[in-house]
């Protein structure tokens, strides 16, 4: 077929949020990739809506957060009601994070922004193209793709199935997708509503007759209700079931506009048995599906792709070995399993109609409403800021950095927190401020060298830093940037060294801007190696520079 490529480095099946996120992460690192999708055009409606705090950090790293935010509505609370009135209000603005709120943004809008970014980076997206089958060998994957004009074969170094719950890639691989279907079915309506419920909050009514969930959209509202499978399933959907449910929820039922979208669906809880088989991997809904409560599905899929993107890029550029790709499943599958368990508990508790269980549930929610600390922990967990890879085989700490009862700063595998910084060089340095996360967006590893107040008298640490900065450019080049961070004025011991740029070193000098950095990382001198996905790869003392270099050499060893 004219113009059709016969080879690519990465073939991505599926142009949803997961596939597009992966495509952007690869293109940012110069990897050739092709996305194909069986649909002739994006779907105009959206099941997924909510974007949590950690996902917004990822979107910022991809260069799309601002565009998506413009198409979104900020949600700052979740209000829950029972048969006897309000039960619980969850404040979503309690997070200490760059994006402390939830964005209500229809999936179609998220996909449009991601697709625009992917195209701007030179990515190729082909629609109305269906994967029929594929085979793989030691050197790559050969996929048979079907167009209206016929079949086309394409060879890729790696293929990733981001093709949803009914994944063709997963089926061909013969990977299990075990789980269960929830006993209820659900009705969904997007429409305008005339009522006084706040639009900066989602609202859940947990009644004996069933559940009604109201979610504000940038335009209008979304209503979701559950029904028993043995209830009458009308062949033609209409809004009458929603009117009936609203009569049980509110004393004065609101006026409902004509629905823009009506849908009936069921929900499942399923997890793929594995995420990789040789050169073919799975991500997003192809790996895990769950109840929509908590808005975890799209967020977890985007997290999958962001974790996988830098690893695939490094591997295809000749760095690391199979352990790097193995770590994708080792890190992300436990995250999905924990998420499924939490969402399952939330869903079964919300959907129950049994009076004894509803009384227990309502009592627990009222108790939680009187404990702000508990609510803050729930919000942080839902935000995915606490997702960590502490048990990953590719994170480490130095032998000199002994675990303490109360470790200050992130542990290996944790998301690295944000903090304000002030530029340390230049005539107007005191007026140049930035955020730590801004330094982590160029797609490379970043080494944060945190200097202590005592560096002037700690000669061993000074020599270690000198040696480290001398070795890093030659050994790791563009794979690594360096951020030197001092608590106050720069010590004399380093001024002469850093007064002249070091060839090949992507290095910046910073000072603390306030107390935030010390509060989040402690005040001792340390080496913090941050992965391209914003998680901590390695932590150690300043005198453990040799171990850091050894860690990097092992993780990113150049393959012949």
Steps between C-alpha positions, in 0.01 A plus 500: 500500500643837399641696791460213745814435709636147503700542819490693827673476834179480706154405374226611738156341463231737625470880494340551839664698784741214577621451143532873435689556827745227405540646152580845638748361754681315221501791255637731771802269507539472124350151460319424175152370574171439324156494665215315328138491609211299359250786533466727197471805730521575873182427694307822575394381848703408804470256786814615682503849650718566801871591491675473836797694638771252397355464151509878458870495588549241226299709254718800586810295422340405167433866421118478496381587851426864419299411187299238686440731795342755265243238399431384855300587809678488837340283767588586856274268699300179500171512690328177606139472619295219653132438568513750788700776342871587471750233605842618401678777309849436369714812451713449187706816557703361792783363287850645522565467127532722191149401387298445817157466339327248275427607144171398346594461134320266259725232358432624147656836591797333667557290187474804273769688696726195512453433127590862417816474708595165344460646151703811593785269605494331160299195601290308249144390588308278257128438551258246356781246527444172683758259638427150367792302642874513555808290556828576671858382486828595667523826306147635509131463415323463166138623515227441243284810488175528306381806311200535278740452208636175640766360730834663563800355683715714725813412694574662838770455759231501771120499502278627784133411530307800631182368342264485795308237691434289191867512403586312183868512599428331834285236332767409243758474778268267691530702822227448760267782607348364818245669719127545538204697376301710746137385537346838414481676167525878469335781307683819407366833376682821405258794511420843643332514843321787671601473867711668765758230566853651495686445172839476670399175669390152400193367682417142592161388633520154665139399555305182555353530152846517350777744428495826309828675420506855363826626351538854365632524145650806333159517333209354693500198730544126489254277686567132572257259664518129570225247439469133586557262215153355562335841454320564175749596229309729265623455142496877450695712745338817636539726802201370698711272726705807591187702583378218724831473682522878548157495667651282771810719534356851513186651647451706184616312189682730257416572140693282257604606153518276198786253541801541274599140566322201653672170562456170681808312619624240743824510697765239565797454726779328304879483494727357230714206605809671365596822324773381264588210278836550333472807273127556545364688801160606633390827665185670626161329475663209318656421841233605750138611509298607801196688626494869403467605866808690604593584139805274501489326161621769258745631760654157554533443124678833456729400788574168329604674180714760678684226687554297185596786265844588639592134544411411142689804371814417699487137389451584133788749518724215615502550876416242762387144445187292544484589868404853405197378307420238764479777759195646325278211606679465834418861583161558339312174553508533882368856461206372295433215744487737798282743306256225403469387861431852627250584224326164549451573870373850422261374233351211695451725801332766287276271296368281782124507557497283812373715790744366765802563278373845405469597869856387564626683191319822587635489855855460373457791258362729772793408723747570217335837444597600853866410448666738252828309520333184372340692216837646403653150486215378281546792261874443478452132424242573231728767351766229428770723653584214735554245222852369555739234375691437822517127431620545143822315409636809321497750790767516772659690786869518580664296772587817692140627500376267773122474545383697801184477701382824347672546164495859379420540134364255245606137503621320186195443283297790641367789296736792555315792664504851358660804664579861401860585406696819429768528235849530650686665212455813293470870574132469588508150645304598809200581278508178295282236659386161379347178625697181546257315273583748222854359505373146447322545167767454237466122487840422654610372837568788737756486778414732789813573701373638829770698680505525880577811702829339609644440155783752552645277773406161353800445275416137417160605367656783297750265337224250429292767324802616300570147382136430425450812288816419308388145416133546420520687165739251342323189624131593462482814285149593392342227715551706814451855621640636825330740743719629785289634785643699792307603813628859484792686346732280299800371696846625402616141448288468186504852356826460309403160364165619372609839371579340162259273313596134479490363142205273439342555842134607514545664841306767686564668837220573745434620854208423725208739466349482848481194721314262269800316356650423841160396633457248218859378456659563838804720564786253457712482190380227266496371146150456359479338156159563345371283216342651188156412641557708816559206736814465708747249356781530753581687820833520677740713699732743327791268573324210320559640150679183384191294581283742305722472194498121533123498526463711186753290310310183591153638422592675176782278378563544129418187301743399225 
